[in-house]
Amino acid sequence: MVKLSAIQLTSEPNVAANLAVIEQALSALAYSDNHLVVLPECCLFFGGKDAEQLALAKATYQDNALIEQLAALAKKYAVNLIAGSIPIYQPNTDKFTNSSCVFLSSGEQIAQYDKIHLFDVNVDDNEKNYLESRYTQAGQNVVTANINQMKVGLTICYDLRFPELYRQLTTLGAQIITVPSAFTKVTGQAHWESLLRARAIENQVYIVAAGQQGVHENGRETWGHSMIISPWGEILASKSKGQGTISVDVCLSELSKIRSAIPVAEHNRFFTTLK
């Protein structure tokens, strides 16, 4: 049995304030070696200008301040933490990666996934267009992490629209796939639940999706609706609005039952593992 939790936030462009909200949420969780907690995308800084994220990445590059503070929280509250995403500076391109960092309950960082698919789109909201690639360097690697008895696949937000990534993670053994996000209200209302349930069903995995929610300092509005979804596509827990935590206890043996009953991976005649 493992416990899965997602923390929904309305993050600010203020690292200290966001850390305080995250710490308060973590302090209310029960200790367990097999507890996986997921934070949203841009968990430590959101709602400001993209150039400010780059400045933050540069300012914290030498001392790894953002990583160290998140690692300390994982250790203090003894949880395995998927720290949504934070900006990590890349000197060779003068950009940052939008990176999801994985910490064990000991505080040890064991993995980092850099967001592969960048959100360069036009959306019918008050922001109108988004160009994530202006300051963000796209990642290149598909990443899984072994956390006690869990094999976890890592994705971020816009990755959700690319099923090939989720299939690759499942081929690499993922039982749980995390989706820290900051979906816009417009796209979230239209597609969020449908995409999450589809990724869970077609890959026969648990999905833990932690979102940003609300109107942020720069006027951007995010959808929230954080969810934990079963490999059968059932919504096991959800939180539509506001900040807070959802948690469920799941048995990973359910995966083998579902995969044996409907052996999708065995029947797939189109997918080949990336070399």
N, C-alpha and C positions, 0 to 999 in steps of 0.2 A: 504494500500500500504506500502510495506517495501523496503528498499534499501539493496542490498547485494553487498559486495565488497571483492575482494581477492587481496592481495599484493604479488607480486612475487619478490623474493630476490636472490642475490648471496652472501650469508652470509660468513663472515670470522671468524676465531678463535679469535675474538676481540669484546667483548661485547659493548664497547663504540662506535666503528665504526658502528656496526649493529644497535644500538639504534638511532644513528644519521640518518641513511638511513630510518628507520621506521618512525621516527618523521617527516622527510621531506615528506614522502608519506602521513602520516596522516594529516599534515597541509594543504594539497591540497584538502582534502575531505570536502564536505558540511555537516554541522551539521544536524542531525535528530535523534529524540528519537528512531525511528525504523530503524536505520542504523546498520547493522551487518558487521563487518570487520574481515577478517580471515588472519592470518599470516601463513607462512610455518612452517613445522617441523624444529626444531633446529634453531629457528629464531634469537637467540642471540649468538649462538656459533656453527660454522660449518666449516669443512674443516681442522680440526686439528686431533690429535690422540684421540681415545675414552678415554684413560686414562686421558686426559686433561679435558674432560667433567666431569669425576668423581671428579677431583681436583676442578673444578669450582663449582660443586654441594656442595662439602664439604666447600669450602671457603665462600659460600653465604648462608649456611644452617641456621646459627644462626640469621642473621639479615634479612633473606628473601629478599636480595637485588634485585634479578632478578624480583621477583614478585612485589616488591614495585616500581621498575622503570617502569614496564609495566602498573601497576595500575595508576601511575602518568600520563602516556601518554594517557590512556583511558579517564581520567578525564580532562586533559588539552584540548584535542581535541573533547571531548563530543561524543565519539563513543562507542558502545558496541563492545568489542574486544575479539575475540578468539585468544589468544596469542599462536598460532601454537603449539610449544612444547618447554619446557625448562627442564634441568636436575634438579631434586629435590632429595637431598640426603636422604637415608634410613639407619639410623645407625644400625638397627638390622641385615642388610645383608651386609653392607659396599658396597652397590651399589646405583644407582640412578634410579628413575622412569623417563621415558620420558613422560612428563606431559603437557597436554593441559589445560591452565587456562582461565577461562571466567570472564571478567570484564564488569560491567555495565558502562554506560557513567558517572556515579558518581564516578567511581574508585573502587567501591566495588567488591571484588571477590566473585562470587556466586557459582562457580563449579570448579572442577578439575577432568580431566580424565587421568588416567595412561594407557599408551599404553599396550594393552593386548597381541597382536601378535608381537613377536620380530623377526627381520630380520636376521635369521641364514641360509644363502644360498650361493650357488656358482653361480657367474655371469661371463659371458665371457666379462669382461672389464679389465682395467688396475689394478683394485684392486683384482679381481679374487674371493675372498670370503669375506663374511661379517659375523661377529659373535656378534650381538648386545647384546646377553645375557651375554657376558663376564663381562660387567660392568653394565648392565641394569636389573632391577627387573621388571618382567612382572606385569601389573595391573590385578585386579580381578573383577572389577565392571563395569557394563554398566551404562553410565551416560548421562542424558539429562539435559538441563538448560532452565528455563523459562525466556525469555527476552522480556519484554513488551508483545506484542501480538504474539511473536514467540516461538514455542517449538523446541529447537535445540538439535539434537543428535550429540555426539562427537565421532570421530574416528581419527586415525593417520596412514597415509601412508600404511604400509603392511597390516593393518586391511582391506584394500580395497578388498583383495583376499578372505575374509571370509564373505559370504553373510548372514550367520546366525546372525552375530552381527548387520547388517543393518536391518534385519527383526525384531530383538528384539527391536531396537531403534524405529522402526515404530510402533510396538505393544505398546510401551510406549508412543506413541503420537507424535513422531518427525514429524515435517513438513519440516524441513531443516536439512540436515546432513552435517557437515563440515569435510573436508579431508585435513588437513595440511600435506604436504608431502615433501620428498626429494628422489623421485624415481630416480633410476639410469637411465642413457640415454638408455642403452640396454633394460631394462625391460619396461621403459616408452614408448619407441618407439613401442614396440611390443604390450603392453597391457593397457596402461594408459587410453586412451580415451574409449576403449571398456568396461573396468571395470567400469569407472565412469558412463557411459551412462546406463549400465546394472543395477547398483545399483539404479539409479534414476528411471528407468522404472519399475523395479520389485517391488519397494517399493512406487512408486508414491510420491516422495519427491523432493524438490529442493536440489541439491548438490552444495556446494561451496568448490572448491578444490584449495588451494594455494600452489604453489610449489617452491622449490629451483631450480635455473637454472644456468647452466654454468660450467666452470672448476674452481674448488675450490683450495685453497692453497695446499692441500695434493694430488692434482691430480685427485680427484674424480670428475666425471662429472655427473651432474644432468639434468633431462629432461625438467623441466619447464612445459610449456603448461598449465598454470593455467586456470581453466574453471569454469563457472557457468552454470549449466544444469537444465532444467525444468523437472517436473515430467512426461512429455511426451517424454523425452530423447533428447530434442533439446538443442544444445549448444547456450546459450544466449549471452555469451561473452567468449573470450579466449585471452591469450597472450602467444605466442610460445616462444619467447626468450627475454632476457634482464630483467632488473628490471623495475617494474612499477605496475600500478593498473588497474583492470577491475571492472566495476560496472554495475548493472542493477536494475531497479525498477520492483518488482513483486507484484502480488496480490495473497495472500494466499487462496482466495476463489476459485482459479483455481484448488486447490487440491481437494476440495469436488466435483467439476464437474467431474474431471477425475476419482476419486474413485467411484463416483456414476455410471458413465458410464461403467467402468470395475471394478467391486468390487472384486479385487484380494484378499484382506484380508478376506473377507467373504467366498470366494470360496476355500481358502487354506485348504486342508484336512490333511496336514502333520505337520504343525507348531503348537506347544503349547508354551504358555508363560512360561518363566523360573520362578520358584518359589523361 
